[in-house]
Amino acid sequence: MPRSLRADAQANHGRLLEVAARIFAREGADTSMKAIAGEAGVGIGTLYRRFPAREDLVEAVYRNETDRLSASAERLLDDRSPDVALREWMEAFVDYMLTKKGMADALPSILAAREGLRLHSRDALKAAVTTLLAAGAAAGQVRGDAEPNDVLMALGGITLISGHEHQRDLASRLITLLLEGICVTAPDRP
């Protein structure tokens, strides 16, 4: 069992993951480790103590982004109607995929080598969508026959078509079309 980190070490770890996700989305996973450490405000030694190899950092960012997105479903439902929470989660999914796209060259070998990582991601995302769809169906806002895997496949297609930051308007329009297909009443447009 890994030992827990001191508060400052945990903050550094979180900051490294956040900065790396942003840089990977913008520049790809081949970006300089020194640049990541610098933007995170830590020394290169701190980065390498936490992530001895680039693949370790890519995996940690991928896992962290997946877990963060998945956990956001419950938080969104805390203070939003289910249809609004679903839309916001879908928009966040597009951001998640942009980060993942920046790691596209590195991820296949990491997913192949790290047993259970692909399944963990798929299960976490499916659980989040299932939660959102169930809340929407219970509120009478979402069709009860909407399948979580179908929604994830549709979102994946949206990100393939509009997978660049400058195409966010297209992604939002396509999400609206998807929501119009699964919502009982037309959702509010952003």
C-alpha positions in Angstrom: 0.0 0.0 0.0 1.5 3.4 -1.0 2.2 5.7 1.9 0.2 8.9 2.1 1.9 12.2 1.1 2.6 15.2 3.3 0.2 18.1 2.6 2.8 20.0 0.6 3.8 16.9 -1.4 0.1 16.2 -2.1 -0.3 19.8 -3.3 2.7 19.5 -5.6 1.4 16.2 -6.9 -2.0 17.7 -7.7 -0.5 20.8 -9.3 1.8 18.6 -11.5 -1.2 16.6 -12.7 -3.3 19.7 -13.4 -0.4 21.5 -15.3 0.5 18.3 -17.2 -3.1 17.8 -18.3 -3.3 21.4 -19.6 0.1 21.2 -21.4 -0.6 17.7 -22.9 -3.9 19.0 -24.3 -2.2 22.0 -25.8 1.2 20.5 -26.9 1.0 16.8 -26.7 2.6 14.3 -24.3 6.1 14.8 -25.8 6.4 18.2 -24.2 9.3 18.9 -22.0 9.2 17.5 -18.5 11.2 20.5 -17.4 8.5 22.8 -18.8 5.8 21.0 -16.9 7.8 21.2 -13.6 8.4 24.9 -14.2 4.8 25.8 -14.9 3.8 23.8 -11.9 6.3 25.7 -9.7 8.3 22.7 -8.7 11.8 21.5 -9.4 12.4 18.8 -12.0 13.6 16.5 -9.2 10.2 16.8 -7.5 8.5 15.8 -10.8 10.8 12.8 -11.3 10.4 11.6 -7.7 6.7 11.4 -8.2 6.8 10.2 -11.9 10.1 8.5 -12.7 9.2 8.1 -16.4 7.1 10.1 -18.8 4.7 7.1 -19.1 4.1 7.3 -15.3 3.0 11.0 -15.6 0.8 10.3 -18.7 -0.9 7.4 -16.9 -1.4 9.5 -13.8 -2.9 12.4 -15.8 -5.1 10.1 -17.7 -6.3 8.3 -14.5 -6.8 11.6 -12.7 -8.7 13.3 -15.5 -11.0 10.2 -15.9 -11.7 10.1 -12.1 -12.3 13.8 -11.9 -14.7 13.7 -14.8 -16.5 10.7 -13.4 -16.8 12.2 -9.9 -18.2 15.4 -11.4 -21.5 13.7 -12.3 -22.6 13.5 -8.6 -21.4 17.1 -7.9 -23.3 18.5 -10.8 -26.5 16.9 -9.7 -26.1 18.4 -6.2 -27.2 21.9 -7.5 -28.4 21.5 -11.0 -31.4 19.9 -12.7 -30.5 16.6 -14.3 -30.8 17.8 -17.8 -28.5 20.8 -17.1 -26.1 18.5 -15.2 -26.0 16.1 -18.2 -25.2 18.9 -20.6 -22.4 20.3 -18.5 -21.0 16.8 -18.0 -21.1 16.3 -21.8 -19.2 19.6 -22.3 -16.6 18.5 -19.7 -16.3 15.1 -21.6 -15.2 17.0 -24.7 -12.6 18.8 -22.6 -11.5 15.5 -21.2 -11.1 14.0 -24.7 -9.1 17.0 -25.8 -6.6 16.3 -23.0 -6.7 12.6 -24.0 -6.0 13.5 -27.6 -2.9 15.4 -26.5 -1.7 12.1 -25.1 -2.9 10.0 -28.1 0.6 8.9 -29.2 1.6 7.7 -25.7 -1.7 6.2 -24.4 -2.0 3.1 -26.6 1.2 1.5 -25.2 0.4 2.6 -21.7 -3.1 1.2 -21.9 -1.7 -2.1 -23.2 1.0 -2.3 -20.5 -1.0 -1.1 -17.5 -3.5 -3.9 -16.8 -7.0 -2.8 -15.9 -6.5 0.9 -16.8 -8.7 0.8 -19.9 -11.4 -1.1 -18.0 -11.2 1.3 -15.1 -11.7 4.3 -17.4 -14.6 2.7 -19.3 -16.4 1.6 -16.1 -15.9 5.0 -14.4 -17.3 7.0 -17.3 -20.2 4.5 -17.8 -21.1 4.8 -14.1 -21.1 8.6 -14.4 -23.4 8.6 -17.4 -25.6 6.0 -15.8 -26.0 8.3 -12.8 -26.9 11.3 -14.9 -29.3 9.4 -17.1 -31.0 7.8 -14.1 -31.5 11.1 -12.4 -32.8 12.6 -15.7 -35.3 9.7 -16.2 -36.4 9.9 -12.5 -37.1 13.7 -13.0 -39.0 13.0 -16.3 -36.4 14.9 -18.3 -34.6 12.0 -20.1 -36.0 9.0 -21.9 -35.8 5.9 -19.8 -34.4 3.9 -22.6 -31.3 6.0 -23.2 -28.3 3.6 -22.9 -25.1 4.8 -21.2 -22.9 3.1 -23.7 -24.8 4.7 -26.6 -24.4 8.1 -25.1 -20.6 7.5 -24.5 -20.3 6.3 -28.1 -22.1 9.4 -29.4 -19.9 11.7 -27.3 -16.9 9.9 -28.6 -18.1 10.6 -32.2 -18.7 14.3 -31.3 -15.2 14.6 -30.1 -13.7 13.0 -33.2 -15.6 15.4 -35.4 -15.0 18.5 -33.3 -11.9 17.5 -31.5 -10.1 20.8 -31.5 -10.4 23.7 -29.1 -11.3 26.1 -32.0 -14.3 23.9 -32.8 -16.0 24.1 -29.4 -19.1 25.8 -30.9 -19.5 22.7 -33.2 -19.2 20.4 -30.2 -21.9 22.3 -28.3 -24.2 22.2 -31.3 -23.7 18.5 -31.6 -24.3 17.9 -27.9 -27.5 19.8 -28.2 -28.6 17.5 -31.0 -27.7 14.5 -28.9 -29.6 15.9 -25.9 -32.6 16.5 -28.1 -32.6 12.9 -29.0 -32.5 11.6 -25.4 -34.3 14.3 -23.5 -38.1 14.2 -23.1 -38.3 17.9 -23.6 -35.8 20.0 -25.5 -33.0 21.1 -23.1 -32.0 24.7 -22.7 -29.3 25.7 -25.1 -26.2 27.3 -23.7 
